[in-house]
Amino acid sequence: ASPFANPDGLPMISIILVDDGSMGDPIATLENLGFAPTIAMNALSQDAVVKMADYRAAGIEVALQAALPVGAQPADVEVAFEAAFGLLPEAAMLFSDGTGILQNDRSVTAQVMQILAADGRGFVTVQRGLGNALRTAQQVDVAAATVLRDLDGDGQDPDAIVRALDQAAFQARQSGGAVLMGRLTPSTVQALQDWAADIDTDQIVIAPVSAILLDQSE
């Protein structure tokens, strides 16, 4: 969903940042980041529609983060996702943190993947357990990727985040690509800005998550 070119076919690393609404002016915060991350948003969060429009206007792609209630049935899923994507129609993919019914109920997972396949959207997930959701996505040709590392889930400081980014970049150079996740906080954004300013752009490129998905689906 974000313009991107990689004419030299360099290994790619992508960052997906979860916007929980705690940052007052995220667009201004991201202006000096040095690259465009992918932002995961809950369709039911405050001002989600306006914020999605602001992100898209800034050239930043959006992922839908949706939680399904325990006990949801496939019919419930269709209604819920129709409403969620109706609110965030430009969401290029679904993001899952690897918990909840989407990972644990095969019938629900299958219904979600059919919806993504029909809409041409991708799927990014934190890998937990047997990875049933990822396999189901692949079976119906949904472009999908797993998160290699959570950068700040345990409250890591900027130095620890930069070290994790360096390690992930090394792995991405070996595998061809990697997706990382973090939270949209001042500390994480500062760490990403510092790290992005020092990477060797002859060895690796920072890409939107959609570029990783398209590359892996080819």
Solvent accessible surface area in square Angstrom, and as a share of the most:
residue,aa,sasa,rsa
1,A,53,0.41
2,S,14,0.09
3,P,127,0.80
4,F,71,0.30
5,A,81,0.62
6,N,40,0.20
7,P,124,0.78
8,D,116,0.60
9,G,59,0.57
10,L,41,0.20
11,P,29,0.18
12,M,11,0.05
13,I,0,0.00
14,S,0,0.00
15,I,1,0.01
16,I,0,0.00
17,L,0,0.00
18,V,18,0.10
19,D,9,0.05
20,D,96,0.50
21,G,46,0.44
22,S,85,0.55
23,M,19,0.09
24,G,81,0.78
25,D,84,0.44
26,P,12,0.07
27,I,39,0.20
28,A,47,0.37
29,T,46,0.27
30,L,10,0.05
31,E,128,0.57
32,N,111,0.57
33,L,2,0.01
34,G,71,0.68
35,F,31,0.13
36,A,37,0.29
37,P,2,0.01
38,T,0,0.00
39,I,0,0.00
40,A,0,0.00
41,M,3,0.01
42,N,57,0.29
43,A,5,0.04
44,L,151,0.75
45,S,41,0.26
46,Q,155,0.69
47,D,86,0.45
48,A,4,0.03
49,V,74,0.42
50,V,92,0.53
51,K,37,0.16
52,M,11,0.05
53,A,52,0.41
54,D,66,0.34
55,Y,1,0.00
56,R,56,0.20
57,A,93,0.72
58,A,51,0.39
59,G,27,0.26
60,I,10,0.05
61,E,0,0.00
62,V,0,0.00
63,A,0,0.00
64,L,0,0.00
65,Q,44,0.19
66,A,31,0.24
67,A,93,0.72
68,L,24,0.12
69,P,94,0.59
70,V,149,0.86
71,G,51,0.49
72,A,5,0.04
73,Q,102,0.45
74,P,43,0.27
75,A,73,0.56
76,D,71,0.37
77,V,0,0.00
78,E,90,0.40
79,V,104,0.60
80,A,40,0.31
81,F,3,0.01
82,E,128,0.58
83,A,59,0.46
84,A,11,0.09
85,F,12,0.05
86,G,55,0.53
87,L,68,0.34
88,L,0,0.00
89,P,73,0.46
90,E,83,0.37
91,A,1,0.01
92,A,26,0.20
93,M,0,0.00
94,L,0,0.00
95,F,1,0.00
96,S,9,0.06
97,D,55,0.28
98,G,4,0.04
99,T,76,0.44
100,G,40,0.39
101,I,19,0.09
102,L,14,0.07
103,Q,22,0.10
104,N,120,0.62
105,D,44,0.23
106,R,171,0.62
107,S,59,0.38
108,V,0,0.00
109,T,2,0.01
110,A,42,0.33
111,Q,43,0.19
112,V,0,0.00
113,M,0,0.00
114,Q,97,0.43
115,I,27,0.14
116,L,0,0.00
117,A,41,0.31
118,A,89,0.69
119,D,73,0.38
120,G,69,0.66
121,R,41,0.15
122,G,4,0.04
123,F,0,0.00
124,V,0,0.00
125,T,2,0.01
126,V,20,0.12
127,Q,85,0.38
128,R,122,0.45
129,G,77,0.74
130,L,132,0.66
131,G,5,0.05
132,N,31,0.16
133,A,0,0.00
134,L,28,0.14
135,R,108,0.39
136,T,28,0.16
137,A,0,0.00
138,Q,103,0.46
139,Q,139,0.62
140,V,41,0.24
141,D,132,0.68
142,V,7,0.04
143,A,20,0.16
144,A,12,0.09
145,A,5,0.04
146,T,48,0.28
147,V,14,0.08
148,L,77,0.38
149,R,74,0.27
150,D,53,0.27
151,L,2,0.01
152,D,16,0.08
153,G,40,0.39
154,D,131,0.68
155,G,68,0.65
156,Q,60,0.27
157,D,81,0.42
158,P,51,0.32
159,D,97,0.50
160,A,23,0.18
161,I,1,0.00
162,V,41,0.23
163,R,138,0.50
164,A,13,0.10
165,L,0,0.00
166,D,76,0.39
167,Q,95,0.42
168,A,0,0.00
169,A,5,0.04
170,F,113,0.47
171,Q,73,0.33
172,A,0,0.00
173,R,92,0.33
174,Q,125,0.56
175,S,87,0.56
176,G,34,0.32
177,G,19,0.18
178,A,9,0.07
179,V,2,0.01
180,L,0,0.00
181,M,6,0.03
182,G,0,0.00
183,R,72,0.26
184,L,3,0.01
185,T,43,0.25
186,P,98,0.62
187,S,49,0.32
188,T,2,0.01
189,V,6,0.03
190,Q,87,0.39
191,A,0,0.00
192,L,0,0.00
193,Q,59,0.26
194,D,70,0.36
195,W,8,0.03
196,A,17,0.13
197,A,86,0.67
198,D,121,0.63
199,I,33,0.17
200,D,75,0.39
201,T,96,0.56
202,D,111,0.58
203,Q,90,0.40
204,I,3,0.01
205,V,35,0.20
206,I,25,0.13
207,A,2,0.01
208,P,9,0.06
209,V,0,0.00
210,S,11,0.07
211,A,12,0.09
212,I,1,0.01
213,L,8,0.04
214,L,113,0.56
215,D,73,0.38
216,Q,99,0.44
217,S,63,0.41
218,E,176,0.79
